[in-house]
Amino acid sequence: MSNELRSAAKEFLVRYGGDAFPNLFTSAKGTIVRDDTGREVLDFTSGQMCATIGHNHPAIVEAVNRAGTKAFHMFSGMIPEVVAELAQTLATDWMPEGLTKSLFVNTGSESNEAALRMAKMYTGGFEVLAVGGSWHGITGGASSVSLASDRKGYGVPTPGVFVIPEPNAYRPYIPGLSEEEEALACLELGLKLFDMQSTGRGAAIIVEPVISAGGVLVPPKAFYQGLRKAADERGMLLIFDEAQTAFGRIGHRTGSDFHEVVPDILTVSKTLGGGLPLAGVVTTPKIEADVYEKHYTYYTSHVSDPLLGEVGLAVLRVIAEESLIERARTMGAYLREGLLGLQQRYEAIGDVRGQGLLLGVELVEDRESRKPAHQLGALTTQKCFELGLSMNIRRRPERGSVWRIAPPLTVSHDEIDRAIAILDRALRESLDEMALTKAA
Ligand SMILES: Cc1ncc(COP(=O)(O)O)c(C=O)c1O
């Protein structure tokens, strides 16, 4: 059966990005995914960074079953009770002060699309400032403000997008400055260029609290405070895209809490659905009332679906009951310690960075030149998989070769030890292999 289905996958599926694994996959539980050979693989990307409470947590399974006895889906104009409860829970327990109005959609792309539409309608403007290296999604508006993705070949993007260079302490655009000075210099330059080009119809600044796809960069608080001020001065709204950072992954409730900056709109997705397609846009009553008056529409087939309301509530309950925010800090520190230990032994590990359990490891040819080690990145990622560890490598010629490591917040010490041992072996064997090829 397995070979037949592998052939079916080749014959009948559209290839949608990157290289898929040759194996097919059958199940996932906690930190483990299983492939069609029965092999277990440690999932250190939490699926697509979504399964923060572990794959198929019993509370999620129970929520899906509960929805099965009540309702999965309803007419979009009928608000399910459970969706009202989720909105109330977010406003009272999870969101920064003042952000109390939620809209529930399905994907991260959609949440940003909805946020941008809201910002444009509220301000009457259309210009959007985004940060280099960002990823906000694949739909029209969201992909137009995404700069870590390949933009070529898809026609005309949404007009009015401007870029602030991303702060990068390891590969600074403006060298010789402190981390904070560099971040503020990037901001100043980006704003200067924006002000020169702007038609005066600014709508929003959109930013991730940790620039994840861009190489797991954590700009300093001062950068976000600067963005807040820049948005206010220009009458634009500040949007935080917290697809990866909300609900504990970085050891805080939100990236907004971490940076101590409150945006006007906060989007959430991956980490709220725990593996099911739930996303949200959260804003202030003032903005919500304004765009309502102007007939704001975000009416989709699956807006406010009760199935996802049940799931979102279950995910939030588990995060609170299992103290997963605190766990992200302690297990994040433990994982980082292991990675720093590897860095002491391998010249090829140029930098270890990130926050909580969202970590990045940058591979270089040598620490002096900091030249990105693309071949090593590809080889070690493949070897890790063969040895039973799945992680994500981000490779962009201009931005280096970075492992993105983000296991479920429920990960155990033993699983981290096993992952570090696999990384160690994969690095050693890859470096040996590359040295042999070079010598031959
Ligand atoms: C920060 C961020 N925003 C938005 C998205 C898009 O989310 P989705 O893939 O659910 O549309 C992603 C996906 O990787 C992301 O990392």
The ligand as an SDF file (V2000), in Angstrom:
LIG
                    3D

 16 16  0  0  0  0  0  0  0  0999 V2000
    4.2070   35.1240   11.0930 C   0  0  0  0  0  0  0  0  0  0  0  0
    3.2970   34.4420   10.1210 C   0  0  0  0  0  0  0  0  0  0  0  0
    2.2050   35.0820    9.6910 N   0  0  0  0  0  0  0  0  0  0  0  0
    1.3500   34.5160    8.8340 C   0  0  0  0  0  0  0  0  0  0  0  0
    1.5680   33.2640    8.3390 C   0  0  0  0  0  0  0  0  0  0  0  0
    0.5990   32.6630    7.3660 C   0  0  0  0  0  0  0  0  0  0  0  0
   -0.1730   31.7400    7.9990 O   0  0  0  0  0  0  0  0  0  0  0  0
   -0.9650   30.6190    7.1620 P   0  0  0  0  0  0  0  0  0  0  0  0
    0.0900   29.7480    6.5590 O   0  0  0  0  0  0  0  0  0  0  0  0
   -1.7850   29.9360    8.2130 O   0  0  0  0  0  0  0  0  0  0  0  0
   -1.7890   31.2970    6.1660 O   0  0  0  0  0  0  0  0  0  0  0  0
    2.6790   32.5530    8.7560 C   0  0  0  0  0  0  0  0  0  0  0  0
    2.9150   31.1840    8.2340 C   0  0  0  0  0  0  0  0  0  0  0  0
    3.9690   30.6370    8.2750 O   0  0  0  0  0  0  0  0  0  0  0  0
    3.5820   33.1440    9.6730 C   0  0  0  0  0  0  0  0  0  0  0  0
    4.6600   32.5220   10.0970 O   0  0  0  0  0  0  0  0  0  0  0  0
  1  2  1  0
  2  3  1  0
  2 15  2  0
  3  4  2  0
  4  5  1  0
  5  6  1  0
  5 12  2  0
  6  7  1  0
  7  8  1  0
  8  9  2  0
  8 10  1  0
  8 11  1  0
 12 13  1  0
 12 15  1  0
 13 14  2  0
 15 16  1  0
M  END
$$$$
